[in-house]
Amino acid sequence: MPTIARTAEARPADDALSVSRIGKAGTLAAVLLPPLGLVAAVVLVWGWGVSWADLGLLAGFYLLTAVGVTVGFHRLFVHRSFQTGTAVQLVLAALGSMAAQGPLFRWAAHHRRHHQHSDTARDPHSPHRPGGRLRGLWHAHVGWVFRPDPVDLGRYVRDLRRKWALRLSNRLFVVWVGLGLGLPAALGGLFAGSWAGALTGLVWGGLVRLFLVHHVTWSVNSAGHLWGKRRYRSGDHSRDNFVLGVLAMGEGWHNAHHAFPTSARHGLRWWQLDLSYYFIRLLALVGLAWNVRLPTRAARARLRLT
């Protein structure tokens, strides 16, 4: 497979998606601070343990921000697998941004590019690269976020940029990330009635939660194209991975997703847990989502391998 080449053109990237030095520093901080938070959590546990409030903040903010990424950023904004109103879009965009994986437009643009060129030389995060599996695994997992954006990245999100609510959410990315750290700190302090509670709330509900959400999401990019079952013809190396299917709230059924990218449901078999799809169904039941898209039986049979 040919090496993924860096773009040689001198013209600047799209203004709405270009990365400044401050943005690059922010990316580095977003990658490095959560592991430091995990270290801090281990030290705190060793010192005086962990409270149920801290674990509740970790679980609660993990679920909220993971839903923002899987249901909002991915299934709604990238693949338009269902429709919903502006208020729900704003909430999902804010929650997805709290995961600190990048502003909405850049996240969506890279993911659409990934689908267009999956496991080819132009895929932004394929593990199938020259240089060996470990090097490819590192690139697909996190290394790719430090590479320059292609100059034409903005063309992938022209439809999203026509919506004022999404433009606003994209501009407020730093605010959402700050809320994603500040809210668990504030709640931790409120529950414990102390600054120590605010500190542990920040560590568990903020930094440790970011660490988990980041690496589970990134594992779909890396492990999801290396290990697991191929049940459908998808034209790439995507895999259904049971562990990721559970931890990533249904995103780990990655082969099914690449075979049917506009489907709101990724776990297409009865035993494949897909919490993100169940959340979409709940939205539909209360009238907050509609036009939920699913592959037909004929389409599934046509692409089925096993």
C-alpha positions in Angstrom: 0.0 0.0 0.0 1.4 3.4 -0.9 2.5 5.8 1.9 0.0 8.5 2.9 1.7 11.6 1.5 1.6 15.0 3.1 0.0 17.7 1.0 2.6 19.8 -0.7 0.4 22.7 -1.7 1.4 26.0 -0.2 -2.1 27.5 0.0 -3.6 27.6 3.5 -6.3 25.3 4.7 -9.9 26.3 5.0 -10.2 29.1 7.6 -12.9 27.4 9.5 -10.9 24.3 9.9 -7.3 25.5 9.9 -5.2 24.8 13.1 -3.4 27.6 14.7 -0.4 27.3 17.0 -2.8 27.7 19.9 -5.0 24.9 18.4 -2.0 22.6 18.1 -1.0 23.3 21.7 -4.6 22.5 22.7 -4.5 19.2 20.8 -1.3 18.3 22.6 -2.9 19.3 26.0 -6.0 17.2 25.2 -3.8 14.2 24.5 -1.4 14.6 27.4 -3.6 15.9 30.3 -6.0 12.9 30.6 -3.2 10.4 31.2 -1.8 12.8 33.8 -5.2 12.8 35.4 -5.2 9.0 35.5 -1.9 9.1 37.3 -3.4 11.6 39.7 -6.4 9.4 40.2 -4.1 6.4 41.1 -2.3 8.6 43.6 -5.6 9.8 45.2 -6.9 6.2 45.4 -3.6 5.1 47.0 -3.9 7.9 49.5 -7.6 7.9 50.6 -9.6 5.8 48.2 -12.4 6.9 45.8 -15.9 7.9 46.8 -19.2 6.8 45.2 -19.7 10.4 44.2 -16.4 10.3 42.2 -17.4 7.1 40.5 -20.8 8.5 39.8 -19.3 11.6 38.2 -17.0 9.4 36.1 -19.8 7.1 34.9 -22.3 10.0 34.3 -20.0 12.2 32.4 -18.6 9.3 30.4 -22.1 8.3 29.3 -23.1 11.9 28.5 -20.0 12.8 26.5 -19.9 9.4 24.8 -23.5 9.9 23.6 -22.5 13.3 22.3 -19.8 11.7 20.2 -21.6 8.5 19.1 -25.1 9.8 18.6 -24.4 13.4 17.9 -21.1 13.9 16.1 -21.1 10.5 14.4 -24.6 9.2 13.6 -26.4 12.5 13.4 -24.0 15.1 12.0 -21.6 12.9 10.0 -24.0 10.2 8.6 -27.4 11.9 9.0 -28.8 8.5 10.1 -31.8 10.3 11.8 -33.3 13.7 12.0 -34.0 15.9 15.1 -34.7 19.5 16.0 -32.3 22.3 16.6 -32.5 22.1 20.4 -31.4 18.5 20.4 -28.7 19.2 17.9 -27.3 21.9 20.2 -27.3 19.6 23.2 -25.6 16.8 21.3 -23.0 19.1 19.8 -22.2 20.5 23.2 -21.9 17.0 24.8 -19.8 15.8 21.9 -17.5 18.8 22.2 -17.1 18.1 25.9 -15.2 14.9 24.9 -12.4 17.2 23.7 -11.8 15.3 20.5 -11.8 18.5 18.4 -14.4 21.0 17.1 -17.5 19.5 15.5 -16.6 20.5 11.9 -13.1 19.1 12.0 -14.2 15.9 13.7 -17.0 15.4 11.1 -14.7 16.3 8.1 -12.0 13.9 9.1 -14.6 11.1 9.6 -16.3 11.7 6.3 -12.8 11.6 4.6 -12.1 8.4 6.5 -15.2 6.8 5.0 -14.5 8.0 1.5 -10.9 6.6 1.6 -11.2 3.9 4.2 -7.9 1.9 4.5 -6.3 3.6 1.5 -3.5 6.0 1.3 -5.8 9.0 1.8 -7.5 7.6 5.0 -6.5 9.9 7.8 -6.2 7.1 10.4 -5.9 3.7 8.9 -3.6 1.3 10.7 -2.7 -0.4 7.4 0.4 1.6 6.6 4.0 0.9 5.6 6.4 0.5 8.5 4.8 -2.4 10.4 1.7 -3.1 12.5 2.9 -1.3 15.6 3.6 1.9 13.7 0.3 1.7 11.9 -1.5 1.0 15.2 0.1 4.1 16.8 -0.8 6.3 13.8 -4.4 5.1 13.7 -4.9 5.4 17.4 -3.5 8.9 18.1 -0.5 9.8 15.9 -2.7 11.0 13.1 -4.1 13.9 15.2 -0.7 15.6 15.0 -0.5 15.6 11.2 -1.5 18.6 9.1 -5.0 18.8 7.9 -5.5 18.4 4.1 -6.2 21.7 2.4 -9.6 20.7 1.1 -10.9 19.4 4.4 -13.6 22.1 4.6 -15.5 20.6 1.6 -16.6 17.7 3.6 -18.8 19.7 5.9 -20.4 22.3 3.7 -23.8 21.0 4.6 -23.1 21.4 8.3 -21.8 24.9 8.0 -25.1 26.1 6.5 -26.8 25.6 9.9 -26.4 28.5 12.4 -26.7 26.3 15.4 -23.8 24.1 14.3 -21.7 27.1 13.4 -22.3 28.4 16.9 -21.5 25.1 18.6 -18.3 24.8 16.5 -17.1 28.3 17.6 -17.8 27.5 21.3 -15.7 24.4 21.3 -13.3 25.7 24.0 -16.3 26.7 26.2 -17.8 23.2 26.0 -14.5 21.6 26.9 -14.2 24.0 29.9 -17.7 23.0 31.0 -16.8 19.4 30.6 -14.1 19.9 33.2 -15.8 22.5 35.3 -19.1 20.8 35.9 -17.8 17.6 37.5 -15.4 19.7 39.6 -18.3 21.9 40.8 -20.6 18.9 41.4 -17.8 17.1 43.3 -17.3 20.1 45.5 -21.0 20.4 46.1 -21.4 16.7 47.0 -18.4 16.7 49.4 -18.8 20.2 50.6 -15.1 20.9 50.2 -12.3 21.9 47.8 -11.0 18.4 48.0 -14.3 17.1 46.6 -13.9 19.6 43.7 -10.4 18.3 43.0 -11.5 14.7 43.0 -14.5 15.6 40.9 -12.2 17.3 38.3 -9.9 14.3 38.3 -12.5 11.5 38.0 -15.4 13.2 36.2 -13.1 15.4 34.1 -9.6 14.0 33.3 -10.1 10.3 33.9 -13.3 10.4 32.0 -11.6 12.2 29.1 -8.9 9.5 29.1 -11.4 6.7 28.8 -13.6 8.4 26.2 -10.5 9.3 24.1 -9.0 5.9 24.1 -12.2 4.0 23.5 -13.0 6.2 20.6 -9.5 6.0 19.2 -9.6 2.2 19.5 -12.4 2.1 17.0 -10.1 3.8 14.5 -7.2 1.5 15.3 -8.3 -1.9 16.8 -11.6 -1.7 14.9 -9.6 -2.1 11.6 -7.4 -4.9 12.8 -9.2 -7.3 15.2 -12.6 -8.8 15.0 -15.1 -10.4 12.6 -16.0 -9.3 9.0 -19.6 -10.1 8.6 -20.4 -7.9 5.6 -18.6 -6.8 2.5 -17.4 -3.2 3.2 -14.5 -2.7 0.8 -12.0 -2.1 3.6 -10.5 -3.8 6.7 -13.2 -2.8 9.3 -14.1 -5.3 11.9 -16.9 -6.0 14.4 -15.2 -6.1 17.8 -17.3 -7.3 20.7 -15.3 -5.5 23.4 -15.5 -2.2 21.5 -19.1 -2.8 20.8 -19.8 -2.7 24.5 -17.3 0.0 25.6 -18.0 2.4 22.7 -21.8 2.1 23.0 -22.2 0.3 19.7 -19.5 1.9 17.7 -17.4 -1.2 17.8 -19.7 -3.0 15.4 -17.5 -1.3 12.9 -17.7 -3.6 9.9 -21.5 -3.4 9.9 -21.1 0.4 10.2 -18.8 0.6 7.2 -21.1 -1.7 5.2 -24.1 0.5 6.0 -22.7 3.9 7.0 -26.0 5.7 7.1 -27.7 3.2 9.5 -28.6 4.5 12.9 -28.0 1.0 14.2 -24.6 -0.5 14.1 -25.3 -3.7 16.1 -27.4 -5.3 13.5 -27.8 -8.7 15.2 -30.0 -9.2 18.3 -27.1 -9.9 20.6 -25.0 -7.0 19.5 -25.4 -4.4 22.3 -25.8 -0.9 20.8 -26.6 1.7 23.5 -26.3 4.6 21.0 -29.1 3.1 18.9 -31.2 2.5 21.9 -30.8 6.2 22.8 -31.9 7.2 19.3 -34.9 4.9 19.6 -35.8 6.6 22.9 -35.6 10.0 21.2 -37.9 8.7 18.5 -40.4 7.3 21.0 -40.8 10.7 22.7 -41.0 12.5 19.4 -37.5 14.1 19.4 -36.1 12.0 16.5 -37.6 10.9 13.2 -36.6 9.4 9.9 -34.4 6.9 11.7 -32.5 5.0 8.9 -31.9 1.3 8.9 -30.6 -1.1 6.2 -33.3 -3.3 4.6 -33.1 -7.1 5.0 -32.4 -7.3 1.3 -29.4 -5.0 1.6 -28.0 -6.9 4.5 -28.4 -10.2 2.7 -26.7 -8.8 -0.4 -23.6 -7.8 1.6 -23.5 -10.6 4.2 -20.4 -12.7 4.4 -21.2 -14.9 7.4 
